[in-house]
Amino acid sequence: MSTIRVRNLRKRYWSTEALRGISFDINQGEVVGFLGPNGAGKTTTMKILTCFMAATSGDAHVSSYDCSKESITVRQKIGYLPENNPLYADMTAFEYLRYVAELHDVSSSIILERIKDVAVDCGLSDKIHQPIGTLSKGYRQRVGLAAALVHDPEILILDEPTVGLDPNQIVEMRNLIKKLGKEKTVILCSHILAEVEATCNRIIIISEGKIVASGTPAELRGNVEGHANIRLIIRGDRQEVIKMLKKISGVRKVDSYTAKEKGAYGYDLITTKKRDLREAVTQAVFENEFKLLEIQKEVVTLEEIFNEVTKGMKTI
Amino acid sequence: MNFKHINTIMNKELRGYFNSPLAYIFITVFLVFSSWFYFRGFFLNNIATLRPFFTMLPWIFLFLIPAITMRLWAEEQKMGTIEALLTSPISEWEAVLGKFLASFSFLIISLFLSGILPVILFFVGRPDWGMILGGYLGSVLLGGAYLAIGLWISSLTNNQIVAFIFSVITVFTLFIIGQPIVLQTTPVFLTSFFKYIGMGAHFNSILRGVIDSRDILYYVSLIGLFLYFNVTSLKAGNGIASCYYEFIKTI
C-alpha cells in the first residue's frame, strides 16, 4: 500500500492548465525528488497534496485518506515547507515553533521537548529566541524546516528547500534531508538536478503538467543512453580505424577528430541503446594492431536527461 | 471546532497587534479624537451625558476599524504565510474566528480605555448609567460588525491599502443605507428593507437605551454572515484570488 497515491490529477487555473493528468505512487520511506523546470506544475501538485487547494479533477490520497474529503487528517500527517518559506517576521523562532506545534495538536506536555528536539536537529538552538525577521536566510530556512518537523509528521514535503542558500548551507540542508529520509517519506521539489540526485532514491520529472519520466537515477540514465558515447583515442590510420569501428555491431555513428597525441586521432562512438561496447572495441583494436591510448565511457548526467525529456524530444 | 486552535490564533494575532506600533497608534488616535470631539461640545451643552460620544463613534470607527482588520488576511496572503496556516490541521472557521476574536478583543480593550470619560462624568454630574451601558453594548456590536466586514474584505486581496479602502466604502454604505437622508430618496417599497439592513438605525435604537433583542439579533447575524463569507473565501482559497487576478488582467 503506497503512502501517497495520485491518480489522473488535473488542475486548471482560470485559463491555463497547470496539471494535465498526473498519476504516481510513493511508498513509505521513499525519498522522491520532484523535478521540473519552473512552472511545470510541481508546486501545484504539492499544494493539492497538502490540501491547500483542490484539484479540478482526479484524486489524491495520503495514507489512504482523501485530500479533498478528509483534509484535516491528511494535514496532520504532513509536514510542509512551502515554496519561498513564508514566516512571520515579528515572531521569534521559538514563538513560531510553538504556534505551529499548537495548531498541529502537539500535546502541551511534550511541546517544549519537541521544540528543543527539532531546534537541535535543525541547528537552530543558538538563535531560537531571535525574531525571525533578524535571522539570515540560512537560519530562516532552518526555522521553516523545524516548523515542518515539529509535529513529527510521517510525510515531509519540501518545496525548493535550498533556494537562496550558500553552498555550505546547501550541503548542510542536503545532509539533513538525507537523515530525515531514513525515518520519513520525503518529497523534495526542485529544479536543481544535483540536489535531487544527491538526496533522492527516486525521481519524477514533470514538465508542462505531465510526468515525462520517472525512476531511480540509474534507470533514468539507462533510458536516455541512446547517444551514450564511448570516447577513444587510437593511434593508427584514420580511415582504417573508422572502417574497423563501423564493423562492430551496435555502433551507430563514428565521429573523429585530431587528438593531441602525434599520429593519433580521437573517435566518438555513438552506440545503439543500452549496449556497452567497450569490450568489443578493445578487442577489435588489438586484433587490428592499432594502439589504444584512451577509452572512456561517457556517463550521461541528469542534466542531459532533464534537457532531453523536458524539451519534448523524447517521452519515456 | 477546536477552541485550542482558536485560542492559539487569537493569542498570536493579539500579540501581533501589541508587538507592532499599530496598536498604540490606534489607541492613541482613538482616545484623542473621541475625547477631543466629545469635550468640544461637553462644556457648551453642560449636560452630563455620553450621548454625543456614542453618536460620533460610528464615524470614528469607519476609519479606525478597517485599519485594524486590513492586515489580518491581506498580509498573510502577500507573505505567503497563509499557506502554512491553512495547511495546518485546522478548519477555516477556527482560523476566521481566531482572527475575528483577536480584533474583537482589541476593540474591547480600546473601548475599555475610553471608560475614563464616564468616570469623569460620574464626578461632575449624575449621568444615566443605563444609557451609558446601552451605548457601550451598541458600540461593541457595531464595532464587531465593522470588524467582520473588514476581515472578510481583507481576505479578498493581498494588498492592505485596497482592503482598507474597500472596507471603508462597504461599511459606509451599510451604515448610511438606513439613515433618513438615504431613505428620503429611495423608492417607497425599498425603504423598510433599507431601514432594516442599515447599521445606523439599529445602533441609534440601542443608543436610546432600549435594548431590543431584534437589534442584538441583527448585529449578531450580520457578524455571523460576514464571518461565513470569510470562510467561503478562504475555502475558495487561491482559486478566488487567481480568478480576480485573471479577471483584472483581462480587463
Interface residues (C-beta under 8 A of the other chain):
Chain A: Y13 W14 S15 K47 T50 C51 F52 M53 A54 I72 T73 R75 Q76 I78 Y80 P82 E83 N84 P86 L87 Y88 D90 M91 E95 Y99 V100 E102 L103 H104 D105 A147
Chain B: N2 K4 H5 T8 I9 K12 R15 G16 N19 S20 M79 G80 T81 I82 E83 A84 L85 L86 T87 S88 P89 I90 S91 G237 N238 G239 S242 C243 E246 F247
